[in-house]
Amino acid sequence: MAWVLLVVAGLLEVGWSVGMKYTEGFTRLVPSVLTGAGIVASMLLLAQAARTLPIGTAYGVWVGIGAAGAAVYGMAVLGEPATAARVFFVCLLLVAVVGLKATSGH
C-alpha cells in the first residue's frame, strides 16, 4: 500500500509543480489554491509512505516521478523542446525510479 501512496504522491507532485506555471506567481486565486492543495496532499502521502519505506527510496521515487512527469508535460503540452538529450535523461530518471523500487527490499 505504501507504494501506491507514493506513486499517487508523485503524480500529485507533477500536478502541483505544473500548477505553479498557471498561478502566475501565485497571483491567480483558483490555480494557486489548487496548487497549494496539491502540495499539501502530495506531502501528506509522501509522509505516510515514508512510515514503512526507507526515506531515501521514498523521497527519490517521489522526486523522480515529479521531475519526469513535469518534464514530459512541458514537452508535450507547453511546447518545451523535446530534444533527444532531454528524452534520454527523462528515461534515465524513470530507470532510477524503477531501480530504487527494485532495490528497496519492500
Buried (B, 14 or more C-beta within 10 A) or exposed (E): EBBEBBBBBBBBBBBBBBBBBEBEEEEEEEBBEBBBBBBEBBBEBBEBBBEEBBEEBBBBBBBBBBBBBBBBBBBEEEEBEBEEEBEEBBEEBBEBBEBBBEEBEE
